Amino acid sequence: MNTNLHNLKPGYYWYTMANDPLAVIHIHDDGGATLMGTDYRLTPEGVADMLRQGERFVWIEPPQA
């Protein structure tokens, strides 16, 4: 993961900006991401841009196996 660009650890997050509805994003080991329900892939730079624009990310705790 490229921690120079953002500090989100790999996993699933709720994210939102302003009054938009919550959505789920999957942060990958390389720092990039996939918007859930789509094939849209973001680079680590794209995730960092989302953070700079004020999007909020809330970690989704993985279920206990």
MARLUM-945228 format. One record per residue (C-alpha): z, x, y. Coordinates in steps of 0.001 Angstrom, whole numbers, padded with zeros to 6 digits. Each point is the difference from the previous one (the first is absolute). Example, Ala and Ser with C-alpha at 12.3 -4.5 7.8 and 13.67 -1.06 7.14 Angstrom:
REM MARLUM-945228
+---------+---------+---------+
!      pz !      px !      py !
+---------+---------+---------+
!  007800 !  012300 ! -004500 !
! -000660 !  001370 !  003440 !
+---------+---------+---------+
This chain:
REM MARLUM-945228
+---------+---------+---------+
!      pz !      px !      py !
+---------+---------+---------+
!  000000 !  000000 !  000000 !
! -000780 !  001258 !  003480 !
!  003387 ! -000353 !  001679 !
! -001388 !  001561 !  003172 !
! -001696 ! -003295 !  000845 !
!  002673 ! -002584 ! -000898 !
!  003299 ! -000205 ! -001875 !
! -000638 ! -003034 ! -002232 !
!  000709 !  000759 ! -003647 !
! -002371 ! -001245 ! -002711 !
!  000566 ! -003604 ! -001011 !
! -000376 ! -003537 !  001286 !
!  000927 ! -001251 !  003461 !
! -000066 ! -003206 !  001954 !
! -001669 !  000721 !  003314 !
! -000605 ! -001981 !  003141 !
! -000997 !  000397 !  003613 !
!  001029 ! -002286 !  002843 !
! -000139 ! -003616 ! -001215 !
! -002410 !  000567 ! -002890 !
!  001115 ! -001232 ! -003429 !
!  001515 !  002451 ! -002464 !
! -002388 !  001828 ! -002303 !
!  000478 !  002567 ! -002779 !
! -001305 !  003552 !  000076 !
!  000143 !  002598 ! -002779 !
!  000627 !  003549 !  001197 !
! -001484 !  002488 ! -002485 !
!  001260 !  003450 ! -000988 !
! -002560 !  001627 !  002317 !
!  001312 ! -001931 !  003035 !
! -002981 ! -002356 !  000109 !
!  000326 ! -003709 ! -000656 !
! -001636 ! -003104 ! -001384 !
!  000404 ! -003384 !  001622 !
!  001063 ! -002339 ! -002800 !
! -002529 ! -002596 ! -001022 !
! -002880 !  002117 !  001279 !
! -001962 !  003108 ! -000916 !
!  000616 !  001383 !  003491 !
!  001334 !  003560 ! -000169 !
!  001659 !  001768 !  002926 !
!  000285 !  003751 !  000404 !
!  003392 !  001539 !  000832 !
! -001282 !  000223 !  003583 !
! -000688 ! -003756 ! -000054 !
!  003577 ! -000704 ! -001109 !
!  001315 !  002262 !  002770 !
! -002156 ! -001920 !  002507 !
!  001560 ! -003286 ! -001198 !
!  003463 !  001423 !  000662 !
! -001017 !  001246 !  003459 !
! -001307 ! -003488 !  000840 !
!  003435 ! -001451 ! -000705 !
! -000532 ! -001511 ! -003438 !
!  003299 ! -000360 ! -001839 !
!  000393 !  000999 ! -003650 !
!  002830 ! -001260 ! -002227 !
!  000468 !  001592 ! -003428 !
! -000249 ! -002383 ! -002975 !
!  002574 !  001063 ! -002578 !
! -001644 !  000428 ! -003421 !
!  001372 ! -002302 ! -002717 !
!  002483 !  001468 ! -002444 !
! -001594 !  000556 ! -003395 !
+---------+---------+---------+
